[in-house]
Each structure stands twice: as structure tokens, then as C-alpha cells.
Amino acid sequence: MPITVALDRCTDDPREFIERAAPTHPSLIDTHHQLSELYHLVNVPTIIWIDEQGRVVRPHDSQFGTDTFTAFHHKQSAPYLDMIRAWVRQGEGALDADEVRGHLPRPSQQSQHARAERTLAWHLHQQGQSEAAERHFDLACELAPNDWTIRRGSMPIRGQNPFGPDFFALAEEGAPEYGMESVTPTREEA
Amino acid sequence: MTTPFTLLHDGQSDTIEASISRGDVRIAPELIHQALGWKLEPEGLCKAGMCVPVPVGNHGELVGDDGIDLAGLAKALDSPLALDLTERAGALGTPAFERGAMLESLEAPDFSLPDLAGRMHSLSDHRGKKVLLIAYASW
């Protein structure tokens, strides 16, 4: 059962994608970034495998269902889709508890503080206090420079283009990674 | 003199009376207990049968005539606090150790979120099935 969650500022932002996909699975919107907080997400897309008992069997992984942006992120979708099929059909590919723990992203006090600043910034923005919101978005970005759910996710809220020059500048720093390459070999051959 | 203060915590928003002066925010103990569930006892800050020790010598600093110092409370709980005194709002976050411990347990944290039609869905609705949780965004 896929559950897709859009970390967007309102239902209208992902609406077009959801309606076009016409999913039969739950397709949800997370305007307060509840999922980022609970699962310590630092970018999208992030995929987590959860078994029938509600346990994580493959933690945060940034993988893609198509090759639309492979030129940018150098990951291939076909091997990953094969892995998903093997898991669903034959139960293969789930990691054991030690392996999952070995790859878990771990929040720090600083990254948690960044999330608190983002929560405050989003609230102030919704209240129409744009200048105050800006200050707290800035603080959040400084505290968690490697968290694109904050740095890129806040761009539409702040009137910046997440596909424009501000994003290209951010991309120069390199996208955050979850370190799953050794267990999810989808990188293109150089 | 108190003024309404918005405290964001645990995914909710409470407006409570606070004294804002000299760069700090103080809230009456009963309002802290009502909003956050924490109560300052001789053992320390207690909630749901669990206590965080606060040295008795620090109680005076933490609790003044105007109430409990919010920043002091956050520090005692190891909780991050984002504060905006001008806008009279603050966000109390979850400590890293608590979030980390939840992830270490390997139990996927439950959540409830709306779909486009506003219907709420929870992860726990799908216990008994393999779930592929996919976070994405229009950005």
C-alpha cells in the first residue's frame, strides 16, 4: 500500500499532480511538516518501507519512480522499482533491525531547533506577519543548512522559485543524502 | 500584567496568558500544566508519572512571581524553543533524544493527515499490509 505525502504549503500546490495521477492509495498533504518531524526527513522524495507489523524495514532513501531527473541526481528508477516488486511479491529486500539502525538518520538538538524555528516561521506567515516569518525562516535555514525540507521547502512560502536561481545556488552545495547507496544500488555507472 | 501568547507545541496551537518582560516569557504554573502537562514538583518537572530532575536551587529561577520561565522550562526538558517576543509567539519542539529514541525503536511513528478532500488518513489504518511511505513535494 503506497501512502504518498506532499510536504506542501497548501492543497493547491500538489493538486495537479494528485489529480493527474488519480491514485487509489491515500495521497495526503502535510502543510505543517509533521512527517519531517516524526521521521527526520531532510529532503524529498524520501521513501520508507514499513512492514505489516508497522516496523521500518528499509529506512529513509531518496529514490525515484521515473528517470525524468536522472541527469541531475544520477539514480535509476528501474532497479528500485524491481526492489519494490521483489519486496511486495516475495518479501525480499527488507533489512534486518541492525541494518536499519545502521542507516537511520539521527536528529540533533540543532536540527530539532531548526524545526521549531520553521514551525514558528510557518505560523507567523499564516498570521500575515511576513517580516517576522522571514527572520525565523532564516534562522531555521542557518541551523539546518542540510535540510532541504526547510531550505527548499520554504522557497514557495517566501516567494522564491524552488526551480530557479535560488535553488541552483542551493544545489551547488550538493543534495542531502541518507547514505543508503550500499543497500540500494541505483546509481548510474560513471 | 499578562498578554495573550501563542504557544505552538505537539502539532497544536494554544493561546495562553503570559508575562513578557526583560526578554523572557513567564506563564502561570497552572496554565503550563494545562497546556503542556508539566507540573513543577519537589522532584522536578513531572508529567504522566515521569519526572525530569530540576535542582531545588534552580526552582527559584524557574518559577518567579509571574510564573514559570518558558526558556528555563525548555532548557530543563532539553526541548528546543523558537521564540518571537515581539509577535508574542513561540514553538516548543521535541528533544533530539526523544525523537531519536522513537526512530531507534524501529516502530514507524503513526500520523494522521488529510487528503485533497479533507478526509483524514492514518498510517495505523494500514497495519497488516506492507506500506511504502513516500514523502514528496511540488518543490
Chai-1 contact restraints between the chains, C-beta under 6 A:
chainA,res_idxA,chainB,res_idxB,connection_type,confidence,min_distance_angstrom,max_distance_angstrom,comment,restraint_id
A,M1,B,H126,contact,1.0,0.0,6.0,A-B,restraint_1
A,M1,B,K129,contact,1.0,0.0,6.0,A-B,restraint_2
A,M1,B,V131,contact,1.0,0.0,6.0,A-B,restraint_3
A,P2,B,L132,contact,1.0,0.0,6.0,A-B,restraint_4
A,I3,B,V131,contact,1.0,0.0,6.0,A-B,restraint_5
A,I3,B,L133,contact,1.0,0.0,6.0,A-B,restraint_6
A,T4,B,I134,contact,1.0,0.0,6.0,A-B,restraint_7
A,V5,B,A135,contact,1.0,0.0,6.0,A-B,restraint_8
A,A6,B,Y136,contact,1.0,0.0,6.0,A-B,restraint_9
A,A6,B,A137,contact,1.0,0.0,6.0,A-B,restraint_10
A,L7,B,A135,contact,1.0,0.0,6.0,A-B,restraint_11
A,L7,B,A137,contact,1.0,0.0,6.0,A-B,restraint_12
A,D8,B,A137,contact,1.0,0.0,6.0,A-B,restraint_13
A,D8,B,S138,contact,1.0,0.0,6.0,A-B,restraint_14
A,T11,B,L116,contact,1.0,0.0,6.0,A-B,restraint_15
A,D13,B,S138,contact,1.0,0.0,6.0,A-B,restraint_16
A,P14,B,S138,contact,1.0,0.0,6.0,A-B,restraint_17
A,I18,B,L116,contact,1.0,0.0,6.0,A-B,restraint_18
A,P26,B,H121,contact,1.0,0.0,6.0,A-B,restraint_19
A,S27,B,D115,contact,1.0,0.0,6.0,A-B,restraint_20
A,L28,B,L113,contact,1.0,0.0,6.0,A-B,restraint_21
A,L28,B,D115,contact,1.0,0.0,6.0,A-B,restraint_22
A,L28,B,H121,contact,1.0,0.0,6.0,A-B,restraint_23
A,D30,B,L113,contact,1.0,0.0,6.0,A-B,restraint_24
A,Q34,B,F111,contact,1.0,0.0,6.0,A-B,restraint_25
A,L35,B,A135,contact,1.0,0.0,6.0,A-B,restraint_26
A,L38,B,P109,contact,1.0,0.0,6.0,A-B,restraint_27
A,L38,B,F111,contact,1.0,0.0,6.0,A-B,restraint_28
A,L41,B,A135,contact,1.0,0.0,6.0,A-B,restraint_29
A,V44,B,A135,contact,1.0,0.0,6.0,A-B,restraint_30
A,V44,B,Y136,contact,1.0,0.0,6.0,A-B,restraint_31
A,V44,B,A137,contact,1.0,0.0,6.0,A-B,restraint_32
A,P45,B,Y136,contact,1.0,0.0,6.0,A-B,restraint_33
A,T46,B,A135,contact,1.0,0.0,6.0,A-B,restraint_34
A,I47,B,I134,contact,1.0,0.0,6.0,A-B,restraint_35
A,I48,B,L133,contact,1.0,0.0,6.0,A-B,restraint_36
A,I50,B,A108,contact,1.0,0.0,6.0,A-B,restraint_37
A,I50,B,V131,contact,1.0,0.0,6.0,A-B,restraint_38
A,I50,B,L133,contact,1.0,0.0,6.0,A-B,restraint_39
A,E52,B,G128,contact,1.0,0.0,6.0,A-B,restraint_40
A,G54,B,A108,contact,1.0,0.0,6.0,A-B,restraint_41
A,G54,B,R127,contact,1.0,0.0,6.0,A-B,restraint_42
A,R55,B,L106,contact,1.0,0.0,6.0,A-B,restraint_43
A,V56,B,L106,contact,1.0,0.0,6.0,A-B,restraint_44
A,V56,B,A108,contact,1.0,0.0,6.0,A-B,restraint_45
A,V88,B,K130,contact,1.0,0.0,6.0,A-B,restraint_46
A,A97,B,L106,contact,1.0,0.0,6.0,A-B,restraint_47
A,V100,B,L106,contact,1.0,0.0,6.0,A-B,restraint_48
A,L104,B,L103,contact,1.0,0.0,6.0,A-B,restraint_49
A,R106,B,G100,contact,1.0,0.0,6.0,A-B,restraint_50
A,P107,B,A96,contact,1.0,0.0,6.0,A-B,restraint_51
A,P107,B,R99,contact,1.0,0.0,6.0,A-B,restraint_52
A,P107,B,G100,contact,1.0,0.0,6.0,A-B,restraint_53
A,S108,B,A96,contact,1.0,0.0,6.0,A-B,restraint_54
A,Q109,B,A96,contact,1.0,0.0,6.0,A-B,restraint_55
A,Q112,B,P80,contact,1.0,0.0,6.0,A-B,restraint_56
A,Q112,B,G93,contact,1.0,0.0,6.0,A-B,restraint_57
A,Q112,B,A96,contact,1.0,0.0,6.0,A-B,restraint_58
A,H113,B,P80,contact,1.0,0.0,6.0,A-B,restraint_59
A,R115,B,G93,contact,1.0,0.0,6.0,A-B,restraint_60
A,A116,B,P80,contact,1.0,0.0,6.0,A-B,restraint_61
A,A116,B,A82,contact,1.0,0.0,6.0,A-B,restraint_62
A,A116,B,A91,contact,1.0,0.0,6.0,A-B,restraint_63
A,A116,B,G93,contact,1.0,0.0,6.0,A-B,restraint_64
A,E117,B,A82,contact,1.0,0.0,6.0,A-B,restraint_65
A,T119,B,L8,contact,1.0,0.0,6.0,A-B,restraint_66
A,T119,B,A91,contact,1.0,0.0,6.0,A-B,restraint_67
A,L120,B,A82,contact,1.0,0.0,6.0,A-B,restraint_68
A,L120,B,A91,contact,1.0,0.0,6.0,A-B,restraint_69
A,H123,B,L8,contact,1.0,0.0,6.0,A-B,restraint_70
A,L124,B,E87,contact,1.0,0.0,6.0,A-B,restraint_71
A,Q129,B,E87,contact,1.0,0.0,6.0,A-B,restraint_72
A,A132,B,D84,contact,1.0,0.0,6.0,A-B,restraint_73
A,A132,B,E87,contact,1.0,0.0,6.0,A-B,restraint_74
A,R152,B,W139,contact,1.0,0.0,6.0,A-B,restraint_75
A,P156,B,W139,contact,1.0,0.0,6.0,A-B,restraint_76
A,P162,B,W139,contact,1.0,0.0,6.0,A-B,restraint_77
